[in-house]
Amino acid sequence: MAARTNGKMVIRQHGEGPAAMLAMGTANPTNLLLPQDVFTDNLFRLSKCDHLTELKEKMNRICQKTGIEKRHFHLTEETVDAHPEFLDRELPSLDARIEMVTIAVPKLAQSAAAKAITEWGRPATDITHLVFSTYSAWEAPSADLKLATLLGLRPTVCRTILSLHGCYGGGRALHLAKELAENNRGARILVACAETTLVCFGSPDGANLVGHALFGDGAGAIIVGAGPFDEGERPLFEMVTATQTTIPRTEHVLGMQATAGGIDFHLAIQVPMLIGQNVELCLLDAFDGDAPRSWNELFWAVHPGGRPILDNIDTVLKLEPGKLAASRHVLREYGNMSGATIVFVLDELRRRRKEEDGGHLLPEWGAMLAFGPGITIETMLLRSPR
Ligand SMILES: CCCCCCCCCCCCCCCCCC(=O)SCCNC(=O)CCNC(=O)[C@H](O)C(C)(C)COP(=O)(O)OP(=O)(O)OC[C@H]1O[C@@H](n2cnc3c(N)ncnc32)[C@H](O)[C@@H]1OP(=O)(O)O
C-alpha cells in the first residue's frame, strides 16, 4: 500500500506482526452419512461384490482399525445406480465425474466459507485474496472462480488454485496465505479447501480398500490476515513460522493419478512409518533452534491421515495421552477429508479452548502438521493469543 507524504511516495507494503487466523468454518455434504460399521456391507452390495468374501473380510478388518465412526459423502447409491461406469475402472467415467464435482465442490466450499465470513463480521468484498485447494479441479477457469462468484467476492480478488496436493493441501494453502498476508498490508485471504471422494470412488479391489475405508467429504475455510487489525477482528491462532519438507525418495509411496476411469490413488503400507520417522526433524527445522524441552509443552493440530500416523507421532514425540485429542475426534467423526481435514482440527481445538475457558487454557505455543503426496510435510508453529 502506498501513500503520499510531503510530495514523497511512502511504501508500506508489509503487514504488522505474524499473520493470524481470524475466523473459520466447516461443512459436509448432507447427501449421505455412513456409519463405519455398515460401510463395507454397503460398498460390497452396491458394487455387487458380495461374492468376494476374502476381500470383504479384509475390508471389514481395515474399517475396524481406522478409528472412524462415520463419514459424509456427496455420492449417493442413486447416483452410482445411474452411473454404473463408476464401478468399472475399464469404462470411461472421468467426464461424468468432473461434471458433478465442478458443481458440487465450489458449493461445498461456499457453505464453509460463508460460515467463516459471517464469523469474521466484515463484508465478503473485503477479501483481497482467495487460495482454494482441492483434488477435484479439472477445468479452467476453475473452482476458485466459481467460489468467488458464489460468494460475491470483488472482481479484483487475487485467486490461486492448488490442485492435487492431497492431504497437505490445507497446510499448504494456510502457509501461502500467511506469506500473502504478511507481504501485502491490509490483505485478507480466504483459504478454502473442499474435497469429495466421488472422483476416486470405484468397486473394491486389492489396491483401493484403505482409501475407501479412510476418506470422506468435507470443506473448511479460514480467513487469514496480519495487523493492523480492524475493530472486531480477533486472532484465533497466530501463524508464527511455516516450513515445507519433502521426504527424499518417497514420491512413489503416496499418490493420485487421473485415468479415463476416474482418479487412481495408492497409499503404501510404509506411509505411517515414514511420517513417524521424519516428523521430529520437520519440527526442529520449524522451531529453528528454539524448540521446547518437551513436545508436551505445545498444543497440537495434526492432520489425522490415518490412526497409525497419529499413534506413531504420539510415540516418537513422547506425547501425553490426549495431546492429539482434536485430531482423533475429527478422524472419528468425519474420516480423512484430505486437505480440508486440518481446518476441522483447528476448529475443534478452538472449540475445546472455549469450553476450557476459566482454567485449562491451551498452552501458548502449538504446532500444526499436514502430510500428503511427496511425501510432503507442512509444519507451522502456532501461538494461541493470551
Ligand atoms: C456410496 C458410497 C461412497 C463411498 C466413497 C468412498 C471413496 C473413497 C475414495 C478415497 C480416495 C481418496 C484418495 C486420496 C489420496 C491421498 C492420500 C493422502 O494424501 S494422505 C495419507 C493417507 N493415510 C495413510 O496412508 C494411512 C493409512 N493406514 C491406516 O489408516 C491403517 O494402516 C489401517 C486402518 C489401514 C490399518 O490399521 P493398522 O493398525 O495398520 O492395522 P493392521 O496392521 O492390522 O492392518 C490391517 C490390514 O490392513 C492392511 N493394510 C494396512 N495398510 C495398508 C495399505 N496402505 N495398503 C493396503 N493394505 C494395508 C494390512 O496389510 C492388514 O491386512 P490383513 O493382514 O488384515 O489382510
The ligand as a MOL file (V3000), in Angstrom:
LIG
                    3D

  0  0  0     0  0            999 V3000
M  V30 BEGIN CTAB
M  V30 COUNTS 67 69 0 0 0
M  V30 BEGIN ATOM
M  V30 1 C -21.8530 -44.5420 -1.9430 0
M  V30 2 C -20.5220 -44.7740 -1.1360 0
M  V30 3 C -19.4590 -43.7090 -1.3500 0
M  V30 4 C -18.0890 -44.1150 -0.8090 0
M  V30 5 C -16.9360 -43.3160 -1.3850 0
M  V30 6 C -15.5450 -43.7350 -0.8520 0
M  V30 7 C -14.4790 -43.3050 -1.8120 0
M  V30 8 C -13.1020 -43.4010 -1.2460 0
M  V30 9 C -12.0470 -42.9490 -2.1940 0
M  V30 10 C -10.9010 -42.3260 -1.4680 0
M  V30 11 C -9.8450 -41.7730 -2.3360 0
M  V30 12 C -9.0170 -40.7100 -1.7210 0
M  V30 13 C -7.6100 -40.7020 -2.2070 0
M  V30 14 C -6.7630 -39.6630 -1.5840 0
M  V30 15 C -5.2800 -39.9440 -1.6900 0
M  V30 16 C -4.4150 -39.0020 -0.9180 0
M  V30 17 C -3.7260 -39.6460 0.2540 0
M  V30 18 C -3.0280 -38.7400 1.1980 0
M  V30 19 O -2.6300 -37.7380 0.7470 0
M  V30 20 S -2.7220 -38.9610 2.9200 0
M  V30 21 C -2.3460 -40.2150 3.9400 0
M  V30 22 C -3.1100 -41.4470 3.9110 0
M  V30 23 N -3.0390 -42.2470 5.1270 0
M  V30 24 C -2.3280 -43.4110 5.2280 0
M  V30 25 O -1.5870 -43.7660 4.3310 0
M  V30 26 C -2.5040 -44.2840 6.4490 0
M  V30 27 C -3.4290 -45.4220 6.1610 0
M  V30 28 N -3.3380 -46.5540 7.0790 0
M  V30 29 C -4.1800 -46.7790 8.0760 0
M  V30 30 O -5.0110 -45.9480 8.4320 0
M  V30 31 C -4.0690 -48.1200 8.8060 0
M  V30 32 O -2.8660 -48.7580 8.4240 0
M  V30 33 C -5.2570 -49.0760 8.5510 0
M  V30 34 C -6.5250 -48.5030 9.1790 0
M  V30 35 C -5.4690 -49.3040 7.0730 0
M  V30 36 C -4.9840 -50.4290 9.2220 0
M  V30 37 O -4.6540 -50.2460 10.5850 0
M  V30 38 P -3.3780 -50.9600 11.2060 0
M  V30 39 O -3.2610 -50.5570 12.6080 0
M  V30 40 O -2.2190 -50.7040 10.3110 0
M  V30 41 O -3.8510 -52.4920 11.1830 0
M  V30 42 P -3.1070 -53.8290 10.6940 0
M  V30 43 O -1.6210 -53.6880 10.7040 0
M  V30 44 O -3.7040 -54.9510 11.4690 0
M  V30 45 O -3.5940 -53.9280 9.1860 0
M  V30 46 C -4.9040 -54.3430 8.8660 0
M  V30 47 C -4.9100 -54.7350 7.4160 0
M  V30 48 O -4.7130 -53.5210 6.6290 0
M  V30 49 C -3.6870 -53.7940 5.6630 0
M  V30 50 N -3.0720 -52.5050 5.3030 0
M  V30 51 C -2.5700 -51.5670 6.1370 0
M  V30 52 N -2.0940 -50.5250 5.4060 0
M  V30 53 C -2.3260 -50.8150 4.1270 0
M  V30 54 C -2.0680 -50.1370 2.9200 0
M  V30 55 N -1.5190 -48.9080 2.9070 0
M  V30 56 N -2.4300 -50.7170 1.7600 0
M  V30 57 C -3.0210 -51.9400 1.7470 0
M  V30 58 N -3.3040 -52.6410 2.8830 0
M  V30 59 C -2.9440 -52.0840 4.0490 0
M  V30 60 C -2.7420 -54.7640 6.3580 0
M  V30 61 O -1.9220 -55.4260 5.4330 0
M  V30 62 C -3.7390 -55.6700 7.0660 0
M  V30 63 O -4.2410 -56.6140 6.1640 0
M  V30 64 P -4.5750 -58.1200 6.6960 0
M  V30 65 O -3.2700 -58.6560 7.2570 0
M  V30 66 O -5.6240 -57.9660 7.7560 0
M  V30 67 O -5.0650 -58.8370 5.4660 0
M  V30 END ATOM
M  V30 BEGIN BOND
M  V30 1 1 1 2
M  V30 2 1 2 3
M  V30 3 1 3 4
M  V30 4 1 4 5
M  V30 5 1 5 6
M  V30 6 1 6 7
M  V30 7 1 7 8
M  V30 8 1 8 9
M  V30 9 1 9 10
M  V30 10 1 10 11
M  V30 11 1 11 12
M  V30 12 1 12 13
M  V30 13 1 13 14
M  V30 14 1 14 15
M  V30 15 1 15 16
M  V30 16 1 16 17
M  V30 17 1 17 18
M  V30 18 2 18 19
M  V30 19 1 18 20
M  V30 20 1 20 21
M  V30 21 1 21 22
M  V30 22 1 22 23
M  V30 23 1 23 24
M  V30 24 2 24 25
M  V30 25 1 24 26
M  V30 26 1 26 27
M  V30 27 1 27 28
M  V30 28 1 28 29
M  V30 29 2 29 30
M  V30 30 1 29 31
M  V30 31 1 31 32
M  V30 32 1 31 33
M  V30 33 1 33 34
M  V30 34 1 33 35
M  V30 35 1 33 36
M  V30 36 1 36 37
M  V30 37 1 37 38
M  V30 38 2 38 39
M  V30 39 1 38 40
M  V30 40 1 38 41
M  V30 41 1 41 42
M  V30 42 2 42 43
M  V30 43 1 42 44
M  V30 44 1 42 45
M  V30 45 1 45 46
M  V30 46 1 46 47
M  V30 47 1 47 48
M  V30 48 1 47 62
M  V30 49 1 48 49
M  V30 50 1 49 50
M  V30 51 1 49 60
M  V30 52 1 50 51
M  V30 53 1 50 59
M  V30 54 2 51 52
M  V30 55 1 52 53
M  V30 56 1 53 54
M  V30 57 2 53 59
M  V30 58 1 54 55
M  V30 59 2 54 56
M  V30 60 1 56 57
M  V30 61 2 57 58
M  V30 62 1 58 59
M  V30 63 1 60 61
M  V30 64 1 60 62
M  V30 65 1 62 63
M  V30 66 1 63 64
M  V30 67 2 64 65
M  V30 68 1 64 66
M  V30 69 1 64 67
M  V30 END BOND
M  V30 END CTAB
M  END
